[in-house]
């Protein structure tokens, strides 16, 4: 569980303080970390010590100590010498490794718990019992954030986020796939969605300074119980998809502010196809050329104002009117009429949704 590099750093630190050499072995006697040239003469003794009931033993000029993970033997520490000082240093080393094991196990257990919580792999009673065992508050206010990153940019994106993210004690960062990190953030009573969104923009700015440019953050709903974190995560996933479909230029999307896109996202594809067929009179949105689509989008941006739209498109007002009349003949919808404009706008959003869903087939 603990990397060999961390084991080596630990005993190097103890060696620099005590000036006493030591090494760390696994249960089969393989050297994992050492501060001296390991000789083979004591290795036959390792198996006997590992199977003995003693926690420490002095043998042929070496002190042997056991390190347990709960009741399971995990490591053995070997220290050169048999004096009382050597024994004390050996006990300190084994205690240090025992503490490291506990810390790493707790971190692993919490990460494993959060992953299973997000993926709905736990029963309610298990959620509360395990949270209590791991000293995680059941009733804190929390929100799930998904940090979506282009996987081609950075292989170690998770560690990058962990290094720059300002942690609270009960914040968690994990991942359940290869291209996004999940932050389960604990909130203060005064925090709201605006606070979370502002912090999300700050996180994106920091990631950009780390050369991660294509980043999007999706925000779930704020929940008050640990069991509801999975719902916040699912809603953040919906927000991420809806943002990609309907608002590609927005780097932070919140489930609480998705608007009509949330409704369209939940429509079945057969119903969408039927709606498009009725709206466009059997035509496809692909039948409109780029000039017409640009005109339509600009008309919507200017709140159906003919004069302002023609000015921004650098065309005569009559030219715009001609295009709108042409569109009306093709679809039966007059965008100068509010009800028809709403219908057409929704139809374009449905087309975007259908294209997005078809891309996964």
GUFIMAR-65606 format. One record per residue (C-alpha): residue in one letter; z, y, x. Coordinates in pm, whole numbers, padded with zeros to 5 digits, always signed. Each point is the difference from the previous one (the first is absolute). Layout:
residues N
AZYX
...
END
This chain:
residues 361
X+00000+00000+00000
X+00083+00234+00289
X-00293+00056+00237
X+00030-00111+00361
X-00059+00359+00110
X+00307+00121-00190
X+00204-00287+00141
X-00115+00098+00350
X+00083+00368-00056
X+00345-00097-00126
X+00100-00212+00297
X-00160+00248+00242
X+00231+00264-00146
X+00302-00227+00033
X-00104-00086+00358
X-00022+00370+00095
X+00353+00058-00134
X+00175-00316+00123
X-00215-00083+00309
X+00019-00362-00112
X-00310-00216-00050
X-00060-00194-00318
X-00272-00166-00202
X-00066-00091-00363
X-00125-00346-00104
X-00115-00146-00328
X+00157-00320-00134
X-00241-00216+00201
X+00083+00173+00328
X-00314+00216+00027
X+00067+00329+00178
X-00066+00295-00231
X+00134+00280+00221
X+00165+00011+00341
X+00118+00234+00276
X-00019-00257+00281
X-00229-00276+00127
X+00082-00297-00216
X+00049-00328+00183
X-00049-00341-00153
X+00329-00157+00114
X+00207+00108-00301
X-00256-00074-00271
X+00110-00361-00058
X+00340+00145-00089
X-00144+00213-00280
X-00064-00287-00241
X+00354-00133+00044
X+00150+00345-00057
X-00219+00062-00307
X+00122-00322-00163
X+00365+00051+00094
X+00252+00162-00242
X+00101+00260+00262
X-00113+00362-00041
X+00024+00067+00374
X+00022-00213+00311
X+00015+00041+00381
X-00225-00244+00182
X-00099-00010+00369
X+00027+00374+00064
X-00137+00115-00335
X+00160+00113-00323
X-00174-00117-00319
X+00044+00175-00336
X-00138-00074-00347
X-00146+00259-00240
X-00017-00095-00367
X-00209+00120-00291
X+00264-00056-00266
X+00087-00366+00080
X-00328-00088+00167
X-00024+00003+00380
X-00269+00256+00091
X+00043+00091+00370
X+00198-00091+00308
X+00107+00252+00262
X+00042-00114+00362
X+00192+00223+00244
X+00028-00071+00375
X+00361-00049+00117
X+00322-00147-00137
X+00259+00279+00039
X+00188+00168-00285
X-00219+00309+00036
X-00310-00213-00033
X+00143-00159-00313
X+00069+00344-00150
X-00353+00123+00073
X-00142-00320-00151
X+00201+00050-00318
X-00121+00360-00021
X-00362-00112+00044
X+00028-00270-00266
X+00171+00246-00236
X-00280+00252+00056
X-00265-00259-00081
X+00199-00110-00305
X+00002+00361-00123
X-00375+00031+00062
X-00062-00318-00199
X+00203+00135-00291
X-00182+00334+00003
X-00346-00157+00021
X+00081-00258-00264
X+00123+00273-00235
X-00316+00202+00059
X-00217-00307-00058
X+00195-00097-00312
X-00031+00350-00145
X-00372+00016+00073
X-00050-00345-00153
X+00207+00101-00304
X-00202+00321-00054
X-00331-00189+00027
X+00108-00259-00255
X+00135+00276-00222
X-00332+00187+00007
X-00198-00316-00073
X+00225-00106-00291
X+00107-00319+00173
X+00367+00035-00096
X+00196-00056-00319
X+00217+00287-00121
X+00323-00180+00087
X-00132-00075+00350
X-00096+00366+00049
X+00352+00125-00069
X+00171-00276+00199
X-00218+00039+00308
X+00015+00380-00013
X+00377-00019-00007
X+00005-00244+00293
X-00231+00228+00202
X+00206+00310-00090
X-00287+00162-00193
X+00105+00228-00285
X-00119-00139-00333
X+00000+00329-00189
X-00140+00259+00244
X-00300+00213-00104
X-00310-00127+00179
X-00377+00034+00003
X-00270-00219+00151
X-00272+00162+00212
X-00316-00171+00122
X-00148+00142+00320
X-00363-00115-00002
X-00169+00008+00341
X-00348-00095+00116
X+00074-00328+00179
X-00265+00074+00264
X+00195+00303+00125
X+00328-00143+00120
X+00113-00361+00038
X+00368+00099+00037
X+00009+00245-00289
X+00328-00144-00132
X+00186+00071+00325
X-00164+00343+00018
X+00137+00087-00344
X+00344-00138+00088
X+00008+00210+00316
X-00083+00331-00169
X+00162-00048-00341
X+00341+00159-00049
X+00221-00282-00124
X+00294+00007-00228
X+00234-00294+00037
X-00129-00167-00316
X-00373+00072+00048
X-00225-00297+00070
X-00348-00026+00150
X-00193-00324-00031
X-00350-00135-00067
X-00149-00267-00225
X-00362+00031+00118
X-00200+00109+00304
X-00091+00355-00093
X+00297+00164-00166
X+00367+00062+00064
X+00258+00017-00278
X+00292+00240+00016
X+00291-00055-00237
X+00170+00337+00017
X+00349+00080-00120
X+00027+00337-00174
X+00270+00256-00047
X+00100+00104-00353
X-00183+00330+00047
X-00326-00163+00115
X-00293-00014-00243
X-00370-00081+00010
X-00084+00335+00158
X+00247-00075+00281
X-00156-00344+00059
X-00357+00134-00010
X+00087+00278+00245
X+00157-00255+00236
X-00311-00218-00034
X-00224+00286+00112
X+00234+00052+00295
X-00031-00369+00093
X-00381+00024-00013
X+00007+00302+00230
X+00211-00192+00251
X-00233-00299-00015
X-00299+00226+00061
X+00168+00117+00320
X+00013-00369+00095
X-00382-00016-00044
X+00021-00175-00338
X-00235+00219-00202
X-00101-00213-00300
X+00339-00027-00172
X+00091+00005-00369
X+00350-00023-00151
X+00063-00133-00350
X+00329+00074-00175
X+00156-00229-00261
X+00255+00097-00262
X+00359+00086+00085
X+00233-00286-00101
X+00377-00027-00022
X+00059-00370+00067
X-00103-00226+00286
X-00170-00249-00236
X-00243+00272-00114
X-00134+00068+00350
X-00276-00258-00060
X-00114+00199-00306
X-00012+00318+00208
X-00209-00187+00258
X-00245-00133-00261
X-00041+00349-00144
X-00061+00138+00350
X-00278-00261+00038
X-00154+00119-00327
X+00025+00361+00118
X-00173-00095+00326
X-00292-00163-00184
X-00030+00277-00259
X-00003+00261+00277
X-00277-00184+00183
X-00209-00015-00318
X+00048+00341-00156
X+00134+00231+00271
X-00129-00108+00341
X+00085+00331+00166
X+00371-00017-00087
X+00218-00139+00281
X+00318-00036-00211
X-00017-00152-00349
X+00297-00052-00230
X+00020-00243-00291
X+00182+00266-00200
X-00304+00229+00018
X-00310-00219-00042
X-00115+00145-00332
X-00281-00169-00188
X-00098-00202+00306
X+00302-00225-00062
X-00128-00085-00350
X-00354-00072+00115
X+00130-00221+00283
X+00159-00232-00257
X-00314-00044-00211
X-00177-00339+00006
X-00349+00011+00151
X-00181-00135-00312
X+00144+00289-00203
X-00107+00248+00271
X-00356-00134-00002
X-00015+00030-00377
X+00126+00360+00015
X-00257+00099+00265
X-00281-00162-00199
X+00099+00196-00312
X+00055+00326+00187
X-00320+00005+00206
X-00219-00152-00268
X-00091-00306+00203
X-00054+00200+00320
X+00198-00037+00320
X+00175+00272+00195
X-00228-00100+00286
X-00291+00139-00200
X+00123+00356+00064
X-00134+00150+00322
X+00221+00179+00255
X-00107+00343-00129
X+00109-00083-00353
X+00331-00155+00112
X+00076+00303+00219
X-00073+00229-00295
X+00228-00201-00228
X+00289-00005+00246
X-00028+00372+00071
X-00010+00071-00375
X+00325-00190-00045
X+00159+00173+00301
X-00071+00337-00165
X+00148-00100-00337
X-00341-00017-00176
X-00081+00359+00093
X-00380+00033+00012
X-00010+00335+00181
X+00243-00095+00277
X-00161-00340+00049
X-00351+00145+00037
X+00136+00258+00245
X+00165-00262+00221
X-00310-00222-00011
X-00223+00299+00087
X-00226-00068-00296
X-00105+00209-00300
X+00206-00039-00314
X-00308-00125-00187
X-00049-00273+00263
X+00353-00125-00064
X-00057+00011-00375
X-00320-00200+00048
X+00189-00268+00195
X+00273-00021-00263
X-00264-00030-00274
X-00171-00276+00196
X+00330-00188+00035
X+00060+00037-00374
X-00336-00160-00075
X+00078-00291+00234
X+00352-00074-00123
X+00048+00183-00328
X+00292+00191+00154
X+00005+00379+00029
X+00237+00095+00280
X+00037+00349-00145
X+00187-00162-00290
X+00358-00079+00103
X+00021-00339-00172
X-00327-00117+00156
X+00110+00131+00341
X+00324-00200-00020
X-00191-00314-00096
X-00243+00043+00290
X+00280+00072+00250
X+00185-00315-00101
X-00324-00198+00021
X-00054+00111+00360
X+00357-00105+00087
X-00058-00338-00164
X-00317-00047+00207
X+00196+00073+00319
X+00262-00253-00107
X-00262-00265-00073
X-00171+00057+00336
X+00336-00033+00178
X+00086-00326-00178
X-00348-00144+00055
X+00035+00064+00375
X+00271-00269+00018
X-00219-00272-00148
END
